[in-house]
Amino acid sequence: MKKTPLYDTHLKLNAKMVSFHGYFTPLQYDTIINEHHSVRKNAGLFDISHMGRLEILGNKAFPFIQRIITNDAGKLADRQVQYTPICNERGGILDDILVYKWHEEHFMLVVNCANKEKDLLWLQEQAVTYQPLEIRDSTDSTSLIALQGPLSMRMLENAFNSKFDYLKRFYFDDFVWDGIPIVISRTGYTGEDGFEIFTDAKHVVKLWNLLLDKNRQDGLRPAGLGARDTLRLEACLLLYGNDMDETTTPLETTIDWTVKFDKGNFTGKEAMLRQKAKGVDRKLAGFEMIDRGIPRNGYPVLKGNETIGKVTSGSFSPTTNKNIGLCLIKSHYARVGEVLQIQIRENNYRARIVKTPFYKGEIT
């Protein structure tokens, strides 16, 4: 089991630690619901150092990135971030990642920790025809923390005594504080405004404590994986391994908008073109429970006596005070207003397909 550089700090904050894809990570410090509301009302601070960070360097970095992602990196300005899947030749989603572009010869990919080793091997295989190209794993030498919530801008500026309002959503910049080089991006996974901060692993405890100490009076609290999951679900942000995997194409999910067929060739394009021409048989959709019952990953979804799919994510939603979820079901049932049944421990409970996201924050 790996420990992030903030492991001892989490223990001092009385965090409940759990195993998460090979890392000891904080599930919660307070109750999950209190941490959830703190992020929605003020801000929360997350240790996400377990996320993989892979740098792509060389004069063929840009064409390589264009080939492996479904989105269009040609639309990226320098110091801009882009969300995209990477897919196999069958169109199945290998991972969903963030692409950071410093310039056309330097990119960084932030990948899911469960997929890092798989992604790294796959990238190295794809890079054979793009040499010379350097793929550098900087996960262990760097750390990543996320400041998320409507007050995150004020808190960031208060901590570093600097203005960050020039930093637009999905852009990043290099910054130096007290001699420490950091990268600050205006990104997140909660449905709120927020920032993610990259730094050398040996400095992250100092930055974590700075952010908390300077902003505790304004309501900043540490938050764990439990709140991160309920926050992302309300915002309809997908979780790899639940809402998508290598058996799922982007066209079957809510991130079909990330597939840019007109950008040129990319891995999985032909398979997805065939799927699009034939028609997408199943679709990811959001639902609210009508009857009392909390849906969970893997629960069957039925229409009458027919099993039409399964729940991919489900939870109680603290913000809406409803039980909500995502399900991958036959496409013709994925219409807003359709009433279905979720099988929970041998009993069927009614649910209704609704428009997503379930919650939308005021993100600038």
Secondary structure, 3 states (H helix, E strand, C coil): CEECCCHHHHHHCCCEEEEECCEEEEEECCCHHHHHHHHHHCEEEEECCCCEEEEEECCCHHHHHHHHECCCHHHCCCCEEEEEEEECCCCCEEEEEEEEEEECCEEEEEECHHHHHHHHHHHHHHHHHHCCCEEEECCCCEEEEEEECCCHHHHHHHHHCCCCCCCCCCEEEEEEECCEEEEEECCCCCCCCEEEEEEEHHHHHHHHHHHHHHHHHHCEEECCHHHHHHHHHHCCCCCECCCECCCCCHHHCCCHHHCCHHHCCCCCHHHHHHHHHHCCCEEEEEEEECCCCCCCCCCEEEECCEEEEEEEEEEEECCCCEEEEEEEEEHHHCCCCCEEEEEECCEEEEEEEECCCCCCCCCC
